């Protein structure tokens, strides 16, 4: 099968073309859109079980984190290796040494560099990071250095600049900074609490990005709204968590002792269901099938 760089394919131009014009798209491009080669579904996971569920549900990539209650921190090397050995899809590893803001000290940046090198050695296909200044701009120099560490690895690995982008004071300027740093992708909800509230901003970022960098949309991306997100933005990459809280197996409990927080958090856990991933993938497939007006037979 021929390889097509999706970043060079102007999907937004096709989307805005009058009905019926999709028939002029090259057959291999149509097939790649339908089969998930040109679009990507990434699922956020924090365990081997969740990574397996993501792959079984049809995700092409996972973002591997620990401490998702903190927004995601760097996972252990043991977890990275175990996930790499358990799934055949891409594994992107979060590089975030602590919770809280994205302004890092020199010592923390040194840890991030070491974690990038360790993640690559453990089999990661890419890393996910984001660094900001106290004034809400991209911290360009250390970001560029970390991107170079990833790209100069043997083999090179990708870099995604995460939702720290949504926390910047000027997202268009921040996008340009990330591009100049050499990152491969940005993750964004358009600076809003969820994707549906950030549609205009995400559309503007995708238009600005053009072929220079991939833009992956996030923020409660679900089967019921993904078609609206694609229509409004022209997005080709989608990120979702899809976690569900379920009771843990522990029967003996000490209700007077709280370690994780209030309520029953010490006795619950979050899981990822294959069926939830599958439903989102199918919704994305339907969206592109309807867009390209193709009968899958």
C-alpha positions as a Markdown table, in Angstrom:
| # | Residue | x | y | z |
|---|---|---|---|---|
| 1 | Unk | 0.0 | 0.0 | 0.0 |
| 2 | Unk | 1.3 | 3.5 | -0.9 |
| 3 | Unk | 2.3 | 5.7 | 2.0 |
| 4 | Unk | 0.7 | 9.1 | 2.1 |
| 5 | Unk | 1.7 | 11.9 | 4.6 |
| 6 | Unk | -1.6 | 13.0 | 6.0 |
| 7 | Unk | -0.1 | 16.3 | 7.0 |
| 8 | Unk | 0.2 | 17.2 | 3.3 |
| 9 | Unk | -3.4 | 16.4 | 2.6 |
| 10 | Unk | -5.6 | 19.4 | 2.7 |
| 11 | Unk | -8.7 | 17.8 | 4.2 |
| 12 | Unk | -10.3 | 21.1 | 5.2 |
| 13 | Unk | -10.3 | 22.2 | 1.6 |
| 14 | Unk | -12.2 | 19.0 | 0.7 |
| 15 | Unk | -14.6 | 19.5 | 3.5 |
| 16 | Unk | -15.5 | 23.0 | 2.2 |
| 17 | Unk | -15.9 | 21.8 | -1.4 |
| 18 | Unk | -19.4 | 21.6 | -2.8 |
| 19 | Unk | -21.2 | 18.2 | -2.5 |
| 20 | Unk | -20.1 | 15.6 | -5.0 |
| 21 | Unk | -16.6 | 16.9 | -5.3 |
| 22 | Unk | -15.3 | 14.2 | -3.0 |
| 23 | Unk | -15.4 | 11.8 | -5.9 |
| 24 | Unk | -12.3 | 13.5 | -7.4 |
| 25 | Unk | -10.2 | 12.4 | -4.4 |
| 26 | Unk | -7.6 | 9.8 | -5.2 |
| 27 | Unk | -8.9 | 6.3 | -4.4 |
| 28 | Unk | -6.0 | 5.6 | -2.1 |
| 29 | Unk | -6.7 | 8.8 | -0.1 |
| 30 | Unk | -10.4 | 7.8 | 0.3 |
| 31 | Unk | -9.4 | 4.4 | 1.5 |
| 32 | Unk | -6.9 | 5.8 | 3.9 |
| 33 | Unk | -9.5 | 8.1 | 5.4 |
| 34 | Unk | -11.9 | 5.3 | 5.8 |
| 35 | Unk | -9.4 | 2.8 | 7.2 |
| 36 | Unk | -7.9 | 5.1 | 9.8 |
| 37 | Unk | -4.5 | 5.6 | 8.1 |
| 38 | Unk | -4.8 | 9.3 | 7.6 |
| 39 | Unk | -6.7 | 9.9 | 10.8 |
| 40 | Unk | -5.7 | 8.8 | 14.3 |
| 41 | Unk | -7.5 | 7.9 | 17.5 |
| 42 | Unk | -5.4 | 8.2 | 20.6 |
| 43 | Unk | -6.6 | 6.9 | 24.0 |
| 44 | Unk | -5.1 | 8.0 | 27.3 |
| 45 | Unk | -4.2 | 5.0 | 29.5 |
| 46 | Unk | -2.5 | 4.3 | 32.8 |
| 47 | Unk | -2.2 | 0.5 | 32.8 |
| 48 | Unk | -1.4 | -2.5 | 30.7 |
| 49 | Unk | -5.1 | -3.5 | 30.8 |
| 50 | Unk | -6.2 | -0.1 | 29.5 |
| 51 | Unk | -3.6 | -0.2 | 26.7 |
| 52 | Unk | -4.9 | -3.6 | 25.6 |
| 53 | Unk | -8.5 | -2.4 | 25.7 |
| 54 | Unk | -7.5 | 0.6 | 23.6 |
| 55 | Unk | -5.9 | -1.5 | 21.0 |
| 56 | Unk | -8.7 | -4.0 | 21.0 |
| 57 | Unk | -11.2 | -1.2 | 20.5 |
| 58 | Unk | -9.4 | 0.1 | 17.4 |
| 59 | Unk | -7.2 | 2.9 | 18.7 |
| 60 | Unk | -4.1 | 3.5 | 16.7 |
| 61 | Unk | -2.1 | 5.1 | 19.5 |
| 62 | Unk | -2.1 | 5.4 | 23.3 |
| 63 | Unk | -0.8 | 8.1 | 25.5 |
| 64 | Unk | 0.7 | 6.4 | 28.6 |
| 65 | Unk | 0.6 | 8.2 | 31.9 |
| 66 | Unk | 0.5 | 7.6 | 35.6 |
| 67 | Unk | -1.5 | 9.6 | 38.1 |
| 68 | Unk | -4.3 | 10.6 | 35.8 |
| 69 | Unk | -6.0 | 12.2 | 38.8 |
| 70 | Unk | -3.1 | 14.7 | 38.6 |
| 71 | Unk | -3.7 | 15.3 | 34.9 |
| 72 | Unk | -1.1 | 12.6 | 34.0 |
| 73 | Unk | 2.6 | 12.2 | 35.2 |
| 74 | Unk | 5.6 | 10.3 | 33.8 |
| 75 | Unk | 4.9 | 6.5 | 34.1 |
| 76 | Unk | 7.5 | 4.2 | 35.5 |
| 77 | Unk | 9.9 | 2.4 | 33.2 |
| 78 | Unk | 8.4 | -0.9 | 34.3 |
| 79 | Unk | 5.0 | 0.2 | 33.0 |
| 80 | Unk | 6.4 | 1.6 | 29.8 |
| 81 | Unk | 8.1 | -1.7 | 29.0 |
| 82 | Unk | 5.1 | -3.8 | 30.0 |
| 83 | Unk | 2.8 | -1.8 | 27.8 |
| 84 | Unk | 5.3 | -1.9 | 24.9 |
| 85 | Unk | 5.4 | -5.6 | 25.2 |
| 86 | Unk | 1.7 | -6.0 | 25.4 |
| 87 | Unk | 0.4 | -3.9 | 22.4 |
| 88 | Unk | 1.4 | -3.4 | 18.8 |
| 89 | Unk | 0.1 | 0.2 | 18.4 |
| 90 | Unk | 2.0 | 3.4 | 19.0 |
| 91 | Unk | 2.9 | 4.3 | 22.6 |
| 92 | Unk | 3.4 | 7.9 | 23.4 |
| 93 | Unk | 4.8 | 8.5 | 26.9 |
| 94 | Unk | 3.9 | 11.5 | 29.1 |
| 95 | Unk | 7.0 | 13.4 | 30.3 |
| 96 | Unk | 5.8 | 15.4 | 33.3 |
| 97 | Unk | 7.8 | 15.2 | 36.6 |
| 98 | Unk | 5.1 | 16.6 | 38.9 |
| 99 | Unk | 1.5 | 17.9 | 39.0 |
| 100 | Unk | 0.6 | 21.5 | 39.1 |
| 101 | Unk | 1.8 | 24.2 | 36.6 |
| 102 | Unk | 4.0 | 23.7 | 33.6 |
| 103 | Unk | 6.8 | 26.1 | 34.7 |
| 104 | Unk | 9.8 | 23.9 | 35.4 |
| 105 | Unk | 13.1 | 24.4 | 37.2 |
| 106 | Unk | 16.5 | 23.5 | 35.7 |
| 107 | Unk | 16.5 | 20.4 | 37.9 |
| 108 | Unk | 13.1 | 19.3 | 36.7 |
| 109 | Unk | 14.0 | 19.9 | 33.0 |
| 110 | Unk | 17.1 | 17.7 | 33.6 |
| 111 | Unk | 14.8 | 15.0 | 34.9 |
| 112 | Unk | 12.5 | 15.4 | 31.9 |
| 113 | Unk | 15.5 | 14.9 | 29.6 |
| 114 | Unk | 16.6 | 11.7 | 31.4 |
| 115 | Unk | 13.0 | 10.4 | 31.2 |
| 116 | Unk | 12.8 | 11.0 | 27.4 |
| 117 | Unk | 16.0 | 9.0 | 27.0 |
| 118 | Unk | 14.7 | 6.2 | 29.3 |
| 119 | Unk | 11.3 | 6.2 | 27.5 |
| 120 | Unk | 13.0 | 5.7 | 24.2 |
| 121 | Unk | 15.1 | 2.9 | 25.5 |
| 122 | Unk | 12.0 | 1.3 | 26.9 |
| 123 | Unk | 10.4 | 1.2 | 23.5 |
| 124 | Unk | 8.3 | 4.4 | 23.3 |
| 125 | Unk | 7.3 | 5.7 | 19.9 |
| 126 | Unk | 7.1 | 9.3 | 21.2 |
| 127 | Unk | 6.8 | 11.5 | 24.2 |
| 128 | Unk | 4.3 | 14.1 | 25.4 |
| 129 | Unk | 5.4 | 17.3 | 27.1 |
| 130 | Unk | 4.8 | 21.0 | 27.6 |
| 131 | Unk | 6.8 | 23.8 | 29.2 |
| 132 | Unk | 5.6 | 27.3 | 29.9 |
| 133 | Unk | 7.1 | 30.5 | 31.3 |
| 134 | Unk | 5.5 | 32.3 | 34.3 |
| 135 | Unk | 3.9 | 34.7 | 31.8 |
| 136 | Unk | 2.0 | 32.1 | 30.0 |
| 137 | Unk | 4.2 | 31.7 | 26.9 |
| 138 | Unk | 6.0 | 28.6 | 25.6 |
| 139 | Unk | 9.3 | 28.1 | 27.3 |
| 140 | Unk | 11.1 | 27.9 | 24.0 |
| 141 | Unk | 14.7 | 27.1 | 24.7 |
| 142 | Unk | 14.2 | 24.1 | 27.0 |
| 143 | Unk | 11.3 | 22.9 | 24.8 |
| 144 | Unk | 13.6 | 23.0 | 21.8 |
| 145 | Unk | 16.3 | 21.1 | 23.7 |
| 146 | Unk | 13.9 | 18.4 | 24.7 |
| 147 | Unk | 12.6 | 18.0 | 21.2 |
| 148 | Unk | 16.1 | 17.7 | 19.9 |
| 149 | Unk | 16.8 | 15.0 | 22.5 |
| 150 | Unk | 13.8 | 13.0 | 21.2 |
| 151 | Unk | 14.6 | 13.6 | 17.5 |
| 152 | Unk | 18.3 | 12.8 | 17.8 |
| 153 | Unk | 17.6 | 9.5 | 19.4 |
| 154 | Unk | 18.3 | 6.3 | 17.4 |
| 155 | Unk | 15.7 | 5.8 | 16.2 |
| 156 | Unk | 14.1 | 9.2 | 16.5 |
| 157 | Unk | 10.8 | 9.4 | 18.4 |
| 158 | Unk | 8.0 | 11.9 | 18.1 |
| 159 | Unk | 7.1 | 14.8 | 20.4 |
| 160 | Unk | 3.7 | 16.0 | 21.2 |
| 161 | Unk | 3.2 | 19.4 | 23.0 |
| 162 | Unk | 0.3 | 18.7 | 25.3 |
| 163 | Unk | -2.5 | 20.9 | 26.6 |
| 164 | Unk | -0.1 | 23.3 | 28.2 |
| 165 | Unk | -0.9 | 25.0 | 24.9 |
| 166 | Unk | -4.4 | 25.7 | 26.2 |
| 167 | Unk | -2.9 | 27.5 | 29.2 |
| 168 | Unk | -1.0 | 30.0 | 27.2 |
| 169 | Unk | -2.0 | 33.7 | 26.9 |
| 170 | Unk | -1.9 | 33.7 | 23.1 |
| 171 | Unk | -2.5 | 30.3 | 21.5 |
| 172 | Unk | -1.7 | 31.3 | 18.0 |
| 173 | Unk | 1.6 | 32.7 | 19.0 |
| 174 | Unk | 2.2 | 29.6 | 21.2 |
| 175 | Unk | 1.5 | 27.4 | 18.2 |
| 176 | Unk | 4.2 | 29.2 | 16.2 |
| 177 | Unk | 6.6 | 28.8 | 19.1 |
| 178 | Unk | 5.9 | 25.0 | 19.3 |
| 179 | Unk | 6.4 | 24.7 | 15.5 |
| 180 | Unk | 9.7 | 26.6 | 15.7 |
| 181 | Unk | 10.8 | 24.2 | 18.5 |
| 182 | Unk | 10.3 | 21.3 | 16.0 |
| 183 | Unk | 7.6 | 19.3 | 17.8 |
| 184 | Unk | 5.5 | 16.9 | 15.7 |
| 185 | Unk | 2.1 | 17.6 | 17.2 |
| 186 | Unk | 0.1 | 19.7 | 19.6 |
| 187 | Unk | -2.8 | 18.6 | 21.7 |
| 188 | Unk | -5.6 | 21.1 | 22.3 |
| 189 | Unk | -9.3 | 21.6 | 23.3 |
| 190 | Unk | -9.1 | 25.1 | 21.8 |
| 191 | Unk | -8.3 | 26.6 | 25.2 |
| 192 | Unk | -11.8 | 25.7 | 26.4 |
| 193 | Unk | -13.1 | 23.2 | 29.0 |
| 194 | Unk | -14.1 | 20.8 | 26.2 |
| 195 | Unk | -13.8 | 20.5 | 22.5 |
| 196 | Unk | -17.3 | 21.6 | 21.7 |
| 197 | Unk | -16.7 | 25.0 | 23.4 |
| 198 | Unk | -13.3 | 25.4 | 21.6 |
| 199 | Unk | -14.4 | 24.6 | 18.1 |
| 200 | Unk | -13.6 | 28.0 | 16.6 |
| 201 | Unk | -10.2 | 28.2 | 18.2 |
| 202 | Unk | -9.3 | 24.6 | 17.2 |
| 203 | Unk | -10.3 | 25.4 | 13.6 |
| 204 | Unk | -8.1 | 28.4 | 13.6 |
| 205 | Unk | -5.1 | 26.5 | 15.0 |
| 206 | Unk | -5.6 | 23.7 | 12.4 |
| 207 | Unk | -5.8 | 26.3 | 9.6 |
| 208 | Unk | -2.6 | 28.0 | 10.9 |
| 209 | Unk | -0.8 | 24.7 | 11.3 |
| 210 | Unk | -1.2 | 23.6 | 7.7 |
| 211 | Unk | 1.3 | 20.9 | 6.9 |
| 212 | Unk | 3.8 | 22.2 | 9.5 |
| 213 | Unk | 2.6 | 20.3 | 12.5 |
| 214 | Unk | -0.3 | 18.0 | 13.4 |
| 215 | Unk | -3.1 | 19.2 | 15.6 |
| 216 | Unk | -4.8 | 16.6 | 17.8 |
| 217 | Unk | -8.2 | 17.7 | 19.3 |
| 218 | Unk | -9.3 | 16.6 | 22.8 |
| 219 | Unk | -11.8 | 17.5 | 25.5 |
| 220 | Unk | -14.7 | 15.1 | 25.9 |
| 221 | Unk | -14.5 | 13.8 | 22.3 |
| 222 | Unk | -17.3 | 11.3 | 22.2 |
| 223 | Unk | -19.3 | 9.3 | 19.6 |
| 224 | Unk | -22.2 | 11.8 | 19.8 |
| 225 | Unk | -20.1 | 14.9 | 19.0 |
| 226 | Unk | -17.1 | 13.8 | 16.9 |
| 227 | Unk | -18.9 | 14.5 | 13.6 |
| 228 | Unk | -19.6 | 18.1 | 14.7 |
| 229 | Unk | -15.9 | 18.5 | 15.7 |
| 230 | Unk | -14.7 | 17.2 | 12.3 |
| 231 | Unk | -17.1 | 19.4 | 10.4 |
| 232 | Unk | -16.2 | 22.5 | 12.3 |
| 233 | Unk | -12.4 | 22.0 | 12.5 |
| 234 | Unk | -11.3 | 19.6 | 9.8 |
| 235 | Unk | -9.5 | 17.6 | 12.5 |
| 236 | Unk | -7.7 | 14.3 | 11.7 |
| 237 | Unk | -6.4 | 13.4 | 15.1 |
| 238 | Unk | -8.5 | 12.7 | 18.1 |
| 239 | Unk | -7.6 | 12.2 | 21.8 |
| 240 | Unk | -9.9 | 10.8 | 24.5 |
| 241 | Unk | -9.8 | 9.3 | 27.9 |
| 242 | Unk | -13.1 | 7.3 | 28.1 |
| 243 | Unk | -12.3 | 6.1 | 31.7 |
| 244 | Unk | -15.1 | 4.8 | 33.9 |
| 245 | Unk | -14.9 | 4.6 | 37.7 |
| 246 | Unk | -15.8 | 1.2 | 39.1 |
| 247 | Unk | -15.7 | -0.3 | 42.6 |
| 248 | Unk | -12.5 | -2.1 | 43.5 |
| 249 | Unk | -12.4 | -5.7 | 44.7 |
| 250 | Unk | -11.6 | -4.7 | 48.4 |
| 251 | Unk | -14.1 | -6.0 | 50.9 |
| 252 | Unk | -12.4 | -5.0 | 54.1 |
| 253 | Unk | -12.6 | -1.2 | 54.5 |
| 254 | Unk | -11.7 | 1.4 | 57.0 |
| 255 | Unk | -14.2 | 4.2 | 56.3 |
| 256 | Unk | -12.6 | 6.4 | 59.0 |
| 257 | Unk | -9.2 | 6.5 | 57.2 |
| 258 | Unk | -8.8 | 8.4 | 54.0 |
| 259 | Unk | -5.6 | 8.3 | 51.9 |
| 260 | Unk | -6.6 | 9.4 | 48.4 |
| 261 | Unk | -9.3 | 11.9 | 49.3 |
| 262 | Unk | -12.9 | 12.2 | 50.3 |
| 263 | Unk | -15.6 | 9.6 | 49.7 |
| 264 | Unk | -14.8 | 6.1 | 48.5 |
| 265 | Unk | -11.8 | 7.0 | 46.2 |
| 266 | Unk | -9.6 | 4.6 | 48.1 |
| 267 | Unk | -11.8 | 1.7 | 47.1 |
| 268 | Unk | -12.5 | 2.6 | 43.5 |
| 269 | Unk | -10.5 | 2.5 | 40.3 |
| 270 | Unk | -10.9 | 3.7 | 36.8 |
| 271 | Unk | -11.1 | 1.3 | 33.8 |
| 272 | Unk | -11.2 | 1.5 | 30.1 |
| 273 | Unk | -13.8 | -0.6 | 28.2 |
| 274 | Unk | -13.0 | -1.9 | 24.8 |
| 275 | Unk | -16.6 | -1.2 | 23.7 |
| 276 | Unk | -16.3 | 2.5 | 24.5 |
| 277 | Unk | -13.2 | 2.8 | 22.3 |
| 278 | Unk | -14.9 | 0.8 | 19.6 |
| 279 | Unk | -17.9 | 3.1 | 19.6 |
| 280 | Unk | -15.8 | 6.2 | 19.3 |
| 281 | Unk | -13.7 | 4.6 | 16.4 |
| 282 | Unk | -16.9 | 3.6 | 14.6 |
| 283 | Unk | -18.3 | 7.1 | 15.0 |
| 284 | Unk | -15.1 | 8.6 | 13.4 |
| 285 | Unk | -15.3 | 6.0 | 10.6 |
| 286 | Unk | -18.9 | 7.0 | 9.9 |
| 287 | Unk | -18.0 | 10.6 | 9.9 |
| 288 | Unk | -15.4 | 10.2 | 7.2 |
| 289 | Unk | -17.5 | 7.8 | 5.2 |
| 290 | Unk | -20.4 | 10.3 | 5.1 |
| 291 | Unk | -18.1 | 13.1 | 4.4 |
| 292 | Unk | -16.6 | 11.4 | 1.4 |
| 293 | Unk | -20.0 | 10.0 | 0.3 |
| 294 | Unk | -18.6 | 6.5 | -0.1 |
| 295 | Unk | -20.7 | 3.4 | 0.2 |
| 296 | Unk | -18.6 | 0.9 | 2.1 |
| 297 | Unk | -20.6 | -1.9 | 0.5 |
